Amino acid sequence: MLKHYALPLLVLYIIALTILSLVSIGRMPSLGSSFDDKVFHAIAYFFLTLLSFNFLRTKNEKNALLLSVVIAVIYGIIIELLQNVTNTRVTDFYDVVANCVGIGLAILAMLIKKLILK
């Protein structure tokens, strides 16, 4: 990804994710399972981790992977806690677990990419 798009893309993604996490968006598309919401959480945090890593890497951050994980985990916890102050959302521990699954999958994808391209 081009360096000059890394920050705007990350910021836009965080804004969109924040809005989607705090407002009622109605019915989500069904994936046919009882845990569709958790799948969407994992996907969202997979991409948040990748975008954070990409931005930090463009800044030559030494610990870009670790920092992107910390950012995604803390952001996810804050969003879950903020959902308690809305009228339409509630905090769910399993959402945080699903977020961490997405973060873990992003780490795995980046490590596999690094091994393949090495």
Order of alpha helices (4+ residues) and beta strands (2+ residues): alpha-alpha-alpha-alpha
